[in-house]
Amino acid sequence: MKPSHLNPNEYAPYYGTYIAQVSEEYTMIEELEISLHRLIKFVQNIPMDKFDYRYAEGKWTIKELLQHLIDTERIFAYRALRFARNDKTELPGFDENQYVEATNATKRSIQDLLTELAVVRQATLSLFKSFSEEELLRSGIASNNPMSVRALGIVTIGHQNHHQRIFEERYL
């Protein structure tokens, strides 16, 4: 399954920018694996003095952005699980800024954050590998918008790619 296989009714227009940042070269499962390794290698090459840097007042540090990626991936995977299991309960959104403010990401080591990100991704991969084609096509409502299981997988990758580009453009 590749991003071009998604129909526009499988996700809110807001997520189109994330979906557009996912390569057509690989399947969703392959890209979930590859993109994690790409991000870890990228972060490991960032100078140590940049991890607590904010490019502007009120902006997140690289450590906080990594925590945001971890939290968001967990939320997207939870949504995917609920929708794949035909749970029709509408799921609420979340305030990403509140989540970051409530963490201790700036006190954690980069290695600890990258380890957690890798563990979360492995769980996400196991979850998405377990879904049948029928389950991947199921959908539900999150943040007042329809979302398919397979769109959640692609958006997870695109969200990570989006933030990696922000690292490159604004932090380095």
C-alpha positions as CSV (number, residue, x, y, z in Angstrom):
1,M,0.0,0.0,0.0
2,K,1.4,3.4,-1.1
3,P,0.2,7.0,-0.5
4,S,-1.3,7.2,-4.0
5,H,-3.7,4.3,-3.1
6,L,-5.5,6.5,-0.5
7,N,-8.8,8.2,-1.5
8,P,-9.3,11.8,-0.3
9,N,-12.3,10.7,1.8
10,E,-10.0,8.5,4.0
11,Y,-8.5,11.5,5.8
12,A,-9.1,15.2,6.6
13,P,-7.6,17.7,4.2
14,Y,-5.2,18.8,6.9
15,Y,-3.4,15.5,6.6
16,G,-2.8,15.9,2.9
17,T,0.4,17.8,3.5
18,Y,1.8,14.9,5.5
19,I,0.7,12.3,3.0
20,A,2.4,14.3,0.2
21,Q,5.7,13.9,2.1
22,V,5.7,10.1,1.9
23,S,7.6,8.4,-0.9
24,E,5.8,6.3,-3.5
25,E,9.0,4.2,-3.8
26,Y,8.1,1.9,-0.9
27,T,5.1,0.3,0.7
28,M,3.7,1.7,3.9
29,I,5.3,-1.1,5.9
30,E,8.7,-0.7,4.2
31,E,8.6,3.1,4.7
32,L,7.6,2.7,8.4
33,E,10.9,0.7,8.8
34,I,13.1,2.9,6.5
35,S,11.9,6.2,7.8
36,L,12.7,5.4,11.4
37,H,16.3,4.4,10.5
38,R,16.6,7.6,8.4
39,L,15.5,9.8,11.3
40,I,17.7,8.1,13.9
41,K,20.8,8.4,11.7
42,F,19.9,12.0,11.0
43,V,19.4,12.9,14.7
44,Q,22.7,11.1,15.7
45,N,24.6,13.5,13.4
46,I,23.1,16.6,15.0
47,P,25.7,18.5,17.1
48,M,25.0,18.0,20.8
49,D,24.6,21.7,21.5
50,K,21.5,21.8,19.2
51,F,19.3,19.4,21.1
52,D,18.1,22.0,23.5
53,Y,18.1,24.9,21.0
54,R,14.9,26.8,20.2
55,Y,14.9,28.7,16.9
56,A,12.4,31.2,18.3
57,E,10.7,31.9,21.6
58,G,7.9,29.4,22.4
59,K,9.2,26.9,19.8
60,W,10.0,23.4,20.8
61,T,13.5,22.0,21.2
62,I,14.7,19.0,19.2
63,K,14.2,16.9,22.3
64,E,10.6,18.1,22.6
65,L,10.0,17.5,18.9
66,L,11.2,13.9,19.3
67,Q,8.8,13.5,22.3
68,H,6.1,14.9,20.1
69,L,6.8,12.3,17.4
70,I,6.7,9.6,20.1
71,D,3.4,10.8,21.6
72,T,1.7,11.4,18.2
73,E,2.7,8.0,16.9
74,R,1.2,6.3,19.9
75,I,-2.0,8.2,19.4
76,F,-2.2,7.4,15.7
77,A,-1.5,3.7,16.4
78,Y,-4.2,3.7,19.1
79,R,-6.7,5.2,16.6
80,A,-5.7,2.6,14.0
81,L,-6.3,-0.2,16.5
82,R,-9.7,1.1,17.5
83,F,-10.8,1.6,13.9
84,A,-9.4,-1.7,12.7
85,R,-11.5,-3.4,15.4
86,N,-14.6,-1.7,14.1
87,D,-14.9,0.5,17.2
88,K,-17.3,3.2,16.1
89,T,-16.6,5.5,19.1
90,E,-15.6,9.0,17.9
91,L,-12.2,9.7,19.3
92,P,-11.2,13.2,20.5
93,G,-8.3,15.2,19.3
94,F,-5.4,16.2,21.5
95,D,-3.5,19.4,22.1
96,E,0.0,18.8,21.0
97,N,1.3,21.8,22.9
98,Q,-0.2,20.6,26.2
99,Y,1.4,17.3,25.7
100,V,4.8,18.8,25.1
101,E,4.5,21.1,28.1
102,A,3.6,18.2,30.3
103,T,6.8,16.2,29.4
104,N,10.3,16.2,30.8
105,A,11.8,15.8,27.3
106,T,14.4,18.4,27.8
107,K,15.8,16.5,30.8
108,R,16.1,13.2,28.9
109,S,19.1,12.1,26.9
110,I,18.9,11.9,23.1
111,Q,19.7,8.2,23.2
112,D,16.8,7.6,25.6
113,L,14.4,9.5,23.3
114,L,15.7,7.7,20.2
115,T,15.4,4.3,22.0
116,E,11.8,5.1,23.0
117,L,11.0,6.2,19.4
118,A,12.4,2.9,18.0
119,V,10.4,0.8,20.5
120,V,7.2,2.7,19.7
121,R,7.9,2.3,16.0
122,Q,8.5,-1.4,16.4
123,A,5.1,-1.7,18.1
124,T,3.5,0.4,15.3
125,L,5.1,-1.9,12.7
126,S,3.8,-5.0,14.5
127,L,0.4,-3.6,14.7
128,F,0.2,-2.6,11.0
129,K,1.7,-5.9,9.9
130,S,-1.1,-7.7,11.8
131,F,-3.9,-5.9,9.9
132,S,-5.6,-7.6,7.0
133,E,-6.5,-5.7,3.9
134,E,-10.1,-5.4,5.1
135,E,-8.9,-4.0,8.5
136,L,-6.7,-1.4,6.7
137,L,-9.7,-0.1,4.8
138,R,-11.8,0.3,7.9
139,S,-12.2,3.8,9.3
140,G,-13.5,5.9,12.2
141,I,-13.8,9.4,13.4
142,A,-11.0,11.2,15.2
143,S,-10.8,14.9,15.9
144,N,-14.3,15.2,14.2
145,N,-12.9,13.9,10.9
146,P,-13.0,10.5,9.1
147,M,-9.7,8.6,9.0
148,S,-8.9,5.1,7.6
149,V,-6.5,2.7,9.3
150,R,-4.2,2.8,6.3
151,A,-4.3,6.6,6.1
152,L,-3.1,6.6,9.8
153,G,-0.1,4.5,8.8
154,I,0.8,6.9,5.9
155,V,0.2,10.0,8.1
156,T,2.5,8.6,10.8
157,I,5.3,8.5,8.2
158,G,4.5,11.9,6.7
159,H,4.3,13.5,10.2
160,Q,7.8,12.2,11.0
161,N,9.1,13.4,7.6
162,H,7.5,16.8,8.1
163,H,9.3,17.3,11.4
164,Q,12.6,16.0,10.1
165,R,12.4,18.8,7.4
166,I,11.7,21.3,10.2
167,F,14.9,20.1,11.9
168,E,16.8,20.6,8.7
169,E,15.4,24.0,7.9
170,R,15.1,25.7,11.3
171,Y,17.4,24.0,13.7
172,L,20.6,23.3,11.9
